Amino acid sequence: MMKQLMKNSLKVIVVLLIGLPVIVSGQAIKNEKKVLKVKEIQYSGEADLSKVSELLESNTEIHSISTNNWKDFQYQPEVQFRIAHNNNQIWLKYYVKEKSIRAVVTETNGSVHLDSCVEFFFDPQVDGNYYNFEFNCIGVTHLAYGPGRGKRDFIDAEIIDKEILTSSTLGKKAFDEKSGSHTWEMTIVIPASSLTHDNDIVLKGLTTNANFYKCGDKSAEPHFLSWNPVKTERPDFHRPEFFGAVIFE
């Protein structure tokens, strides 16, 4: 009971802090905080990735990852996503159109951010400890947990490979960078059981913080886009103070 009261109190404090200034390089700036409601899709059958994609298409609205936070990286691919939850799973689908694609990394928990990459950073307890889900364009997954960039605890690769499902229209085979105009989609299923530092979490009714990203650090045109604005001098996605609010209905 005491633990739950402390969590509830922390969430109240976080809500009260929304909109207060954040200090970056000695200057106070407004902390913009978007709010996204995640619909629960009612479906009792066995949903494979194809069915998840279909259900997301027919039941959810589409959102843009279009905030270009840093003037030194002006290239802006077209990126959108859908999100829902079902049976204590997070369902995601990304849509990407970009000038070139790269899928070199093949190892689970490898540096997939160097490739054409989409990301979902998720702070389930609203306490600053977050999971960074990163997926290159062929579905190779990187997942860790902790309070900041320098304090990450990798989730076991066996758990990732067994529980987190991905399907990309580009397939699963690695390739070097390909120039030209490319369009690709990725469907992802993240069961709550993969959130190994929050074993008893229930998504339904959860109010939390998260951000959604698109990057390609080693692509021909490096880019760093976010759903909720990130007010830092240089590209840095590991900043939970700039996550938006996400409400699981």
N, C-alpha and C positions, 0 to 999 in steps of 0.2 A: 504493500500500500504506500509506504513512504517513498519507494523508488518511483512509483507512478506519479505521485504528487510532485516530486522533484522534476520529472519530465514535463508534466503539464505546466509547472511554473516557468520552466525554461522556455517552452513554446510561447507562453504569454509575453515573456520578456522579448523574445525574437520578434513577435508581432508588433510590439510597441516600438521597437527599434527601426522598423521598416520606414524608409524615407528620411532617416537622420543622415547627416553628412558622414562621409568616409574620408579619412585623411590620406592623400597620396602626394608624396613629395612636398609636404608642408602645406598643401592647399586642401581646403574642404570642398568636396564635391557631393552632389546629390546621389544617393544610392538608388538607382532605378530598379524596381522590382516588378517584373511581370508576374501575372497569375495565370496558371494553366490548370484547367479541370480535366481530369483523366476519367473518361467514361468506363463503367464496367460493362463489358459485353456479355450478355447472357447466352451461353452456349454450353450444352451439357455433353456434347459428343467428344470424340477424340479429335483434337485439332492439330493436324500436322502444319508445317510451315506454309504450305500452299493455302490451306484453309484459313490460317491466321491472316495471311495477306488479303484474302478475299473478305474476311470479316472486318478487317481494318478499313478496307476500301469502302465498304457499304455502311459502316456504322460510325465513323469518326470524321472530324474535320481535319483539315491540313494546316500545318503551322510552318512558318519560315525560319530558317537559320540565316539571317541576312544582316546582322550587325557587324560591320567592319570597324573594329575598334582601334586599329593602328594605321596611321597614314603611310608608314613605310611599306605596307603590304596592300597595295590597291586592287590587286586582282580579286574578283568576287564571283566564284561559281554560283550557280543557282542550286539552292539546297532547301528541301522541305522534309517534313516528317509527320507521321501519324503516331498516336500512342493510345493505348487502352490497357485495361487489366481484366483478367479472367482467371478464376480458380487459383488465386494467389500467385499469378504470373504477370509480369509486365510484357506487353506486346508492343513492339516498335517496328515502324517501317520508314526507311529513309529513301529519298528521291534526289539524285544528284545529276547535274549537267555541268561538265567542266572541260577545259581545253585539252588536258592530258591526264592520263591515268597511270598509276604506278602500283605494283603489288609484288614487292621483292621479299618482304618478311614472311616467313612461313611457320615460325616457332611460336607456340602459345606463350603469352607474356613477353614476346619480343617487342621491338620498338616499332609498332605498327603506325605510330604517328608520323613516321618518316614517309610512309606511303600515302596514297589517296585514302583518307581516313574520316570516319564519322565517330562521334563520341557522345556519351551520356554520363554525366557526373551527378551522383545521387547521394544526398545526405539524409538518410531515413529518419534519424532521431533529432534532426535540427540542432545538433550539438557541435558542428564543425568537423566531425569525422565523416568522411564520404568515400564512396566507391567510385573509381574511375573506370568505366567501361569504355574500351577503345576497340574499334573494329576497322581493319583495312578493307579495301573494296572487294576482297575475295573471302571475307568473313573470319580471318585470323583474329583471335581475341586476346586482349591484354586487360587484366583486371587486378586491381590492388585496392587497399583500404588504409585510411589513416587521416591525420589532421592537416597534412600539408604536403607539398612536393617532396620535401626531404625526409618525410616520415611515412613511408609506404610499406604495407605488409602485403606481399603478393598472395593472392588466393591460389591454392594448389591447382596446378595445370590439369590434373586428373579430374578435379571437380568441374573446372571450366569446360573441358572437352566433353564430359558426360552430361552436364546439365544445361549449358547455354547453347541454344540452337541458332544457327545463322544460315541464310540462303541468299546468295547474290546472283543477279542476272549475268554477272561476269564469270560465274563458275568458281571453282576452288583452286585452279592451277595458277601458280605464280608466273609473273611476267615482268620484264623490264618496262621502263616508261614508254608509253605510246602517245604520240602527239596527235593533234586533231581534235575534233569535237566528239565527246563521249557522253552517253547517258547511261546511268545504271541505277538499280534499285537494290535495297537489302531489307529483308525481313528478319526480325530477331525475337526470340523468346527468352526471357530472363525469369526463371522461377525464383521465388523468395528464398528457397532453400540454398541458392548460391550466395546469398548474403550471409556468409558464415559468421560474421561478428554480430548478427542480429537474428539468432536462430528462431525466436518466437514471433517475428514480425508478421503482422496482418496488414495487407495492403488496403483492403476495403475500409474506407473512413479515415485513412491516414492523410494528415497534412504535413508536408515536408518541403524540402528545398532541393533544387536540381538545376542543371544547365545542360544545353545541347550544343554540340560544336561540329565544325567541319574544318579540317586542316590537311596540310600536305607539306610537311617541313622540307622534304628533299625533292619535291616536284619541280618541274621547270619554272612554275610560277608559284612560289610559296604563298600560302594564304592561311588566315586564322579567323574564322567567322564564329559568332556565337548567337544563341537565341536571346539570352538576357545580356545586356551590355556589361562589359568588363572594363573598369576604369583604372587601368594600370599603364605605366609608361611604355612597357614592352610586352609582347605576347606572353600571356601567362593564364592558362586555363585552371590552374590549381589555386583558385581563389574563391572559397566557399562564401565569402562575404558578398560576392556578386552573383550568387545563384538566385534564380527566381523561385516563386512559390508554386508548388505542385500539389493539387488536392485530388486524392483518389476517391471518387464518389462511391 
